[in-house]
Amino acid sequence: MALHIERVTKEFGDFKAVDDLTFRVPQGEMFGLLGANGAGKTTTFRMILDILKPTDGSITWNGKAVDHRIVGYLPEERGLYPKSQVREQLVFLASLKGMRGSDAKRAVKSWLERLEIPQYETMRVEQLSKGNQQKIQLVAALLHNPELVILDEPFSGLDPVNVEILKREVLALRDAGTTIVFSSHRMEHVEELCQHVGILKGGRAVVSGDVPTIKSRYEEPALFIETDQIHILESLPVVETIEPYKSGHLVRLHSFEDSDAVLSALVRHQANVKTFMRQPVSLNDIFIKEVGQHVS
């Protein structure tokens, strides 16, 4: 295991921000750490970075204490100096990680080109849009070629085109062997990018594991059906409930084995069926079920 969080607790007086948290992130994997605001994600990140010390438990990288020089951190909040020139600021931040100035300048040019913003190299940060400031902040996190990267809401403030540009680069990092801890309130991004996830509530992990296994545990026998004759199914014994859902209806059954009876009824009445599919459970469904009203 590369990153190992073992039974970590962080207390601030009588308040437990993180409570007996354990998870492992193998080398070259992207792990989703999720939770509503106040769930303990940022406190966990700060403990990984050694900004905060755990009250109990341990955090290790390949069996040793985490060296900040091998970590790249993109915080949710803006952490740039608005009056500073982009290149000068990035080179300075890279020097704090032990990178030589000449190497940092070459890396700045390379990263700005990869993110399609080379024209901003000599501009002040305050002259850039929020989306482009986010790109610069990502460069600051990745410039020194870290082994471990923490991304807290990395797509915040980005339009769909730039989201895809950043996702491309994040996936390239993962595929090159970088270990990534990723946090986002956009569950579709987490499902797309992460193999394993942990969902926090009140500082504790209420869900953790690989995404397919987690989803299988929450799957309910339900069908998504689009037809203008949904009333045909109302009297079927195998149907528990029917409720409007998106452009059709969600038909809940006693078990998925009852799907054939539903389809037979529609065929028997020659119903015009546009969509008939097993309703998959999403990570967003699971998040809402476990975190409930605390979603933000």
N, C-alpha and C positions, 0 to 999 in steps of 0.2 A: 504494500500500500504506500502511496506517496503522501497524501495529507491524511492525518489520523486525528480526529477529535474524539477524545475518550472521557466520557462521564464528566463533561465540563459544566460547572455552575458558576454564575457570576452574580454576586449580591451587592446591592447598594443599600447599606443599612438593613432594614427589614424587607426590602424589595428584592425579589429574585428576577433579574432580567433574563437570565438563561438558567434552565433547571435540568441538570443531569442529561446533557445533550451528548449524543454519540453519533458520529457518521464517519465514513471513510471514502476518500476519493482516489481511485487508482490513477496512475500515471497516464496522461493523455486522454483523460475523460472529462466530460463537462457535467457538473453536478448542479442541479437547481435547488437553491435554498429559498423557500417561499414562506410567506406569512403576511398577515395584515400589518399595518403600521403599529409599532410597539410590540411586535411578537418576539423580538430578540435578534433579528437578522444583523442589524448594524453593530450591535454589541458583540456578536459572534465574529464579524469581520474584524473589528478592532482588536479582539483577542488574538486572532490569527496573525495580525500585523504587529502584535506585541505592544500596541498602544495601551491596552488594558490587560491586566493580569487576571487569570481565572481565580475565583475564590477556591474552587476545587477542580480536580481533573487535570488533564494534560492535552497539549496541542503539539504535534510533532510533524516534521517533514522528513520522510525516509528515516524515521527513528530518532531524529535529533530536533533540537529547538529550531524554530523557523527563523531563517536569516532574512531580514527585510530586503536585502539586496537581490534576492531571487524572486521577489514578489512584485507584481504590478497591480495597482489598485485604482479602479475607476469608481469614485464615490458618487452617490446619487446627487449630492449637492455640488455646485460649481466650486472648483478649487484652484482656479487660475487667477493670475494677477492681471486685471483688466487693462492697466496702463502699459504693460510690457509688450515688447515685440514677440511675435509667435516663436521665431527661431531662437532668439536669445533665451526666452523662458524655457523652451523645451531642452535646450542644451544645458541650462543650469540644473533643471530637474534631473536630467540624465546623469550629471556629475555627482549628484547626491547618491546615486546608485553605483558609483565607481566607474562610470564610463568616461573615456577620454574625449576631450573636446572635438578633435578631428573626426573621430568615429561617430560621435553624436550628430555632428553637422551633416555627415553623409546619410546617416539613418533618418534624420529629419526630412531631407529631400526625398528619400525613397518612400517614406510613409505618407508624406503629403501627396505624392503622385499616386500612390495606391488608393488613397481615399479621394482622389480627384479634386484636390484643393491646393495645388502648388502655388497658385497666385496669392495665397495668404501668408507666405513665409515671412515677409517683412512688414506685415500689418500689425497693429496693436490688437489685442484680444477684444477690447471693447468695440472695435469696428466691425466685428463679425456677428452674424446672426446667432441665435441660441443653438440652432442645429449645428452650425459650423464650429462653435465653441465646444460643443460636445465631441465633435470629431477630433479637435485639438487635444481635448482632455484624454481621449482614448489613445492618441499618439503618445502622450506623456506617460500613460500606464504601460505602454508596450515597447517604448523606444529602446530600453536596455535588454530586450530579449529575455524576459523573465521566464522562469520555469513554472511558476504558479501565478495565475491571474485571477483577481477578484473583480467581477463586473456587477455593479449595483445599478440597476435600471439603465443599461447602456444605450437603449434606443429612445430614451426620453428626449422629447423636443425635435425628433427627426421626422421628416416626411417619408412616405413609403419608399421612394427611390433610394434615399440615403439609408433607410433601415436595411434594405437589401444589400447595399454596399458594405455596411458594417457586419451584417450576418455572414457575408462571404469571407471577410477577413477573420472573423471569430472562428468560423469553421476551419479555415486554413490553419489557424494557430493550433486548434485541437488536433487536426490531422497530422500536424508536424510534431506532436507529442507534448504540447503544452497542457498542463492541468488547469482547469478553469472551474471556478465557483461562480455561479450565475444567479442573480436575483431579478425578478421582474413580476409585475402585477399582470402582465399580458401572458395568460396561460398558453395561448397558441404558440408563442415564441418558445416557451419552456418545453412544450411537447415536441416541437420541431428540433430543438437543439440538444436536449439533455437525455442521457440514458437513465440516470438515477435522480431522484428528487427527495427532499425532506420538506414537510410542511410543519411550520411552527405555530403554536398557539399558546400565549402566555408563557413563552420561554421554553416550552417543552415540544418535543417532536411528536405530533399526533399521527403523522403518516410518514413512512420512509421505505425506500426500496426502489427496484427498477420499475419504470413506467408501465410496461405491459402487465406485469404481475399486479401492481397496484390497481390498474383499471379493471382487471379481471375480478378482483375482490369486490368491486363496487357495481359491477354490471347487473342491471335489472332486466327481467324479461319484458321487453317492450319493442314495438314496431313503429316505425315512422311511415305513415301511409298518406298519400295524396290521392284522393278520389272525391268526386262530387256526390257519392252515394254512401257516405260513411255510416248513415243510419242503419244500413244492412247489418252492421256488426253489433248494434246496441243490445240485441237480445241473445247473442251468442253466450253460452255458459262459460266458455274459456276466457272471455274478456272480463277483466276486472274494472277498468276505467277507460274512458276516451276523453281526451282533452285537446283543445286547439294547440298547435305547436308549429311555429314558423308558417310555412305555406300549406300545411296539412294538419294532420292529427297524430298525437302520440297515443298509441293503443297499448295499454299495459295488460299482460297476460299472466296466468298462473305459472307458466313455464314456457321456455322457448319451443318445447315440443308441441305447443298448441298453435304454432305459426301455420302449419298445414291446414288446420281447420279454418283459420281466418281466411287464408288464400282461397280455399275451396268455396267458402261462402261468397266471396267476391266474384269468383268465376261463375258459380252457379246462377248468380243474379246478373251476369254479364255487365258488371260494373266497369266503368271507364277508370282504370287505375294508372295514374301517372308515375307514382313511386311506391314501392313496397320493399322496405329494407329493415334489417335489424338495427335498432337504435343504439349506437355506441355511446359509452359513457366518456365524457371528456375530463381532462384534468381540471377544467374550470368547474364542472359539476361537483367533483370530489372536493375541491377547495371550498366551495360554498357550503357543502354538506358538513365539512369538518370545522370550518372557521365561522360560518354563518354570518351573522349580522356585523361581524368585525371586518368584513371584506372592505377594502378601500382602494 
